[in-house]
Amino acid sequence: MSSRRFIRSLILFLGAVAAALPGAVTSAPPASAANGTTYYVLIGGTCDGPANVYRDEWLRGGIPLRVDYPAGGQGTSCPDQTPMNESVQIGRRNAIDLIRANYSPDSTFVVVGYSQGAIVANLVLNDLADGQVPGVDKSRFQAKLYADPMQPAGPAGAGIGAVVPAGSGVPFTGWVSPGAGRSDFGGIPYIRYCIETDGICNFDAPLGAGLGGYFAQHWCYQWDRPTDHRSIMGDSIADGVYINDAHRLGKQDCKPPYPA
């Protein structure tokens, strides 16, 4: 594919993504807990700055620490039009501040990110891995990443950031590629989940499949399956499974939690 044709295809894909994003929602303040528990550092995707996509019951008794950040993007339907590259840096700082404010050496912290929130999670994990968060022991951390745009190329697919060179922008979108994420966060256990043809984490799928898969699959991490009324996030956030790689999920049948 020529570079000009690739850029046109990318603009088409990102434009469709922006048009499809849901509006923002409100959130309740996080709960508090004593030391020795498991905290979930929850980072929502685009338009979900309060991280309300995550249900408390999915944490199986863990304590939610919801990272509040713009979760914006120029040209999206979000009320906040903060450019995405600025938004994720704000999320990174806010997440680290939240971790430090709640840190105790006998607690476990699971960093959870979805879509744009997975970019934030990657940056936070990089900081932890590199010893850039003073007073925090990285061995107390784990990570769950869903629909990660920074998913490195592999059998589970390549995220959009792994295909588009880091720092490359797309005209008229305000989007800048974050590049590919790491495959090793300094020994922090992690897992990336990617549904087949979800164009955010499986951007290397054929354009038609990736674009169609985005509309059909990108919300199936949190939406319930009508067959058993369960979801991928609900089943996996607190299951303790980490493979230090990306896990490819087959195409899903899911429905929104409200009338279509």
C-alpha positions as CSV (number, residue, x, y, z in Angstrom):
1,M,0.0,0.0,0.0
2,S,1.4,3.4,-0.9
3,S,2.0,5.9,1.9
4,R,-0.7,8.3,0.4
5,R,-3.2,5.5,0.2
6,F,-2.3,4.4,3.7
7,I,-2.9,7.9,5.1
8,R,-6.3,8.1,3.4
9,S,-7.2,4.7,4.9
10,L,-6.1,5.8,8.3
11,I,-8.0,9.1,8.1
12,L,-11.1,7.1,7.1
13,F,-10.7,4.7,10.0
14,L,-10.0,7.4,12.6
15,G,-12.9,9.6,11.4
16,A,-15.3,6.7,11.7
17,V,-14.0,5.9,15.2
18,A,-14.5,9.5,16.3
19,A,-18.0,9.6,15.0
20,A,-18.9,6.4,16.8
21,L,-17.6,7.3,20.3
22,P,-20.2,7.4,23.1
23,G,-20.8,10.5,25.2
24,A,-19.2,11.0,28.6
25,V,-20.8,9.7,31.9
26,T,-20.6,10.7,35.5
27,S,-18.9,8.8,38.4
28,A,-19.0,8.3,42.1
29,P,-16.0,8.9,44.4
30,P,-13.7,5.9,45.0
31,A,-14.0,3.8,48.1
32,S,-11.2,3.6,50.7
33,A,-9.6,0.5,52.3
34,A,-7.1,-0.6,54.8
35,N,-3.7,-1.9,53.9
36,G,-3.2,-5.4,52.6
37,T,-6.0,-5.3,50.0
38,T,-6.0,-5.2,46.2
39,Y,-6.5,-1.9,44.5
40,Y,-7.6,-1.6,40.9
41,V,-6.2,1.5,39.1
42,L,-9.0,2.0,36.5
43,I,-8.4,4.1,33.4
44,G,-11.3,4.6,31.0
45,G,-11.2,5.0,27.3
46,T,-12.0,8.0,25.1
47,C,-15.0,10.0,26.5
48,D,-14.9,8.1,29.8
49,G,-12.6,10.3,31.9
50,P,-14.1,9.1,35.2
51,A,-13.6,5.4,34.3
52,N,-17.2,4.4,34.8
53,V,-17.0,1.6,32.3
54,Y,-15.8,-0.6,35.1
55,R,-18.3,-2.1,37.4
56,D,-17.4,-2.5,41.1
57,E,-18.6,-6.1,41.2
58,W,-16.0,-7.0,38.5
59,L,-13.3,-6.4,41.1
60,R,-14.5,-9.2,43.4
61,G,-13.9,-7.3,46.6
62,G,-11.0,-5.2,45.3
63,I,-11.0,-1.4,45.8
64,P,-11.5,0.8,42.7
65,L,-9.1,3.8,42.2
66,R,-10.7,5.6,39.3
67,V,-8.2,7.8,37.4
68,D,-9.9,11.1,36.3
69,Y,-8.4,12.6,33.2
70,P,-9.7,14.3,30.0
71,A,-10.0,11.1,28.0
72,G,-10.5,13.5,25.1
73,G,-9.7,13.8,21.5
74,Q,-10.1,16.5,18.8
75,G,-12.9,15.7,16.4
76,T,-14.5,13.1,18.8
77,S,-18.0,13.4,20.3
78,C,-16.5,13.9,23.7
79,P,-17.3,17.2,25.5
80,D,-13.5,17.4,26.2
81,Q,-11.6,18.1,23.0
82,T,-8.1,17.9,24.6
83,P,-5.8,16.4,22.0
84,M,-5.3,12.8,22.7
85,N,-1.5,13.0,23.1
86,E,-2.0,15.7,25.8
87,S,-4.9,13.8,27.4
88,V,-2.8,10.6,27.9
89,Q,0.0,12.6,29.6
90,I,-2.5,14.1,32.0
91,G,-3.8,10.6,32.7
92,R,-0.3,9.3,33.3
93,R,0.4,12.0,35.9
94,N,-3.0,11.6,37.6
95,A,-2.7,7.8,37.7
96,I,0.8,8.1,39.3
97,D,-0.5,10.6,41.8
98,L,-3.4,8.3,42.7
99,I,-1.1,5.4,43.2
100,R,1.3,7.3,45.4
101,A,-1.6,8.6,47.5
102,N,-2.9,5.1,48.2
103,Y,0.3,3.1,48.2
104,S,1.2,0.7,51.0
105,P,3.9,-1.9,50.7
106,D,1.6,-4.8,51.6
107,S,-1.1,-4.0,49.0
108,T,-1.4,-5.2,45.4
109,F,-2.2,-2.8,42.6
110,V,-3.7,-3.9,39.3
111,V,-3.4,-1.2,36.5
112,V,-6.4,-1.6,34.2
113,G,-6.7,0.3,30.9
114,Y,-9.1,0.2,28.0
115,S,-8.5,1.8,24.6
116,Q,-7.1,5.3,25.2
117,G,-6.9,4.3,28.8
118,A,-4.6,1.4,27.8
119,I,-2.2,4.0,26.3
120,V,-2.2,5.7,29.7
121,A,-1.6,2.4,31.4
122,N,1.4,1.6,29.1
123,L,3.0,4.9,30.2
124,V,2.4,4.3,33.8
125,L,3.8,0.8,33.6
126,N,6.9,2.2,31.8
127,D,7.4,4.6,34.7
128,L,7.0,1.8,37.2
129,A,9.3,-0.5,35.3
130,D,12.0,2.2,35.0
131,G,11.9,3.1,38.7
132,Q,10.5,6.6,37.9
133,V,7.9,6.4,40.8
134,P,10.0,6.9,44.0
135,G,8.9,5.0,47.1
136,V,6.8,2.5,45.1
137,D,7.8,-1.2,44.7
138,K,7.0,-2.4,41.2
139,S,6.7,-6.0,42.4
140,R,3.3,-5.0,43.9
141,F,1.9,-4.3,40.5
142,Q,0.1,-6.2,37.8
143,A,-1.8,-5.0,34.6
144,K,-4.8,-5.8,32.5
145,L,-4.9,-4.0,29.1
146,Y,-8.0,-4.2,26.9
147,A,-8.1,-3.1,23.2
148,D,-4.6,-1.6,23.5
149,P,-3.7,0.7,20.7
150,M,0.0,0.1,21.6
151,Q,-0.2,-3.7,21.3
152,P,3.1,-4.8,19.7
153,A,2.8,-6.8,16.5
154,G,2.3,-10.5,17.2
155,P,-0.1,-13.4,16.7
156,A,-2.8,-11.5,18.5
157,G,-2.6,-8.6,16.1
158,A,-0.8,-5.2,16.0
159,G,-2.3,-2.1,17.5
160,I,-2.6,1.1,15.6
161,G,0.3,2.5,17.4
162,A,2.5,-0.4,16.4
163,V,1.6,0.1,12.7
164,V,1.8,3.9,12.5
165,P,5.2,5.2,13.4
166,A,5.5,6.9,16.8
167,G,5.0,10.6,16.6
168,S,3.2,10.5,13.3
169,G,0.1,12.6,13.2
170,V,-3.0,12.3,11.0
171,P,-4.3,15.5,9.4
172,F,-7.5,16.9,10.8
173,T,-7.8,14.4,13.6
174,G,-5.6,15.6,16.4
175,W,-4.3,12.1,16.7
176,V,-0.6,11.3,17.2
177,S,0.6,7.7,17.2
178,P,2.0,6.6,20.6
179,G,4.1,3.9,18.9
180,A,4.3,0.3,20.0
181,G,4.2,-0.7,23.6
182,R,6.7,-2.8,25.4
183,S,6.6,-6.6,25.6
184,D,8.2,-6.5,29.1
185,F,7.4,-4.0,31.8
186,G,10.4,-4.9,34.0
187,G,8.9,-8.1,35.2
188,I,5.4,-6.6,36.1
189,P,2.9,-9.4,35.2
190,Y,0.4,-8.3,32.5
191,I,-1.9,-9.4,29.8
192,R,-3.3,-7.7,26.8
193,Y,-6.8,-8.7,25.5
194,C,-7.7,-8.1,21.8
195,I,-10.8,-9.2,20.0
196,E,-10.2,-10.4,16.5
197,T,-10.8,-7.5,13.9
198,D,-11.0,-4.8,16.6
199,G,-9.2,-2.2,14.6
200,I,-7.7,-0.5,17.6
201,C,-5.6,-3.5,18.7
202,N,-5.8,-5.5,15.5
203,F,-5.1,-2.6,13.1
204,D,-3.2,-4.9,10.8
205,A,-6.4,-6.7,9.9
206,P,-7.6,-5.9,6.4
207,L,-9.1,-2.3,6.3
208,G,-12.7,-3.4,5.8
209,A,-12.4,-6.1,8.6
210,G,-10.7,-3.7,11.0
211,L,-13.1,-0.9,10.4
212,G,-16.2,-3.1,10.6
213,G,-14.7,-5.0,13.5
214,Y,-14.2,-1.7,15.4
215,F,-17.9,-1.0,15.2
216,A,-18.9,-4.5,16.0
217,Q,-16.3,-5.6,18.5
218,H,-14.6,-2.6,20.3
219,W,-17.3,-2.4,23.0
220,C,-17.6,-6.1,23.5
221,Y,-14.9,-6.1,26.3
222,Q,-17.5,-4.5,28.6
223,W,-20.9,-5.2,27.1
224,D,-22.6,-8.4,28.2
225,R,-23.1,-11.4,26.0
226,P,-26.8,-12.1,25.6
227,T,-26.2,-15.8,25.9
228,D,-24.9,-15.7,29.5
229,H,-25.1,-12.0,30.5
230,R,-21.4,-11.9,31.3
231,S,-18.6,-9.8,29.8
232,I,-14.9,-10.2,29.0
233,M,-14.0,-7.6,31.6
234,G,-16.3,-9.0,34.2
235,D,-14.7,-12.5,33.7
236,S,-11.1,-11.4,33.6
237,I,-10.2,-8.2,35.5
238,A,-9.9,-10.0,38.8
239,D,-9.1,-13.5,37.6
240,G,-5.4,-13.3,38.4
241,V,-4.4,-14.6,34.9
242,Y,-1.3,-13.0,33.4
243,I,0.7,-14.3,30.4
244,N,3.0,-11.4,29.7
245,D,1.8,-11.3,26.1
246,A,-1.3,-10.5,24.1
247,H,-4.3,-12.8,24.1
248,R,-6.4,-13.0,21.0
249,L,-10.1,-13.4,21.5
250,G,-12.5,-14.6,18.9
251,K,-15.3,-12.4,17.5
252,Q,-17.9,-11.6,20.1
253,D,-21.7,-11.4,20.2
254,C,-22.5,-8.6,22.7
255,K,-25.2,-6.1,23.2
256,P,-25.2,-2.6,24.8
257,P,-26.7,-2.2,28.3
258,Y,-29.4,0.1,26.9
259,P,-31.9,-0.1,24.0
260,A,-30.3,0.3,20.7
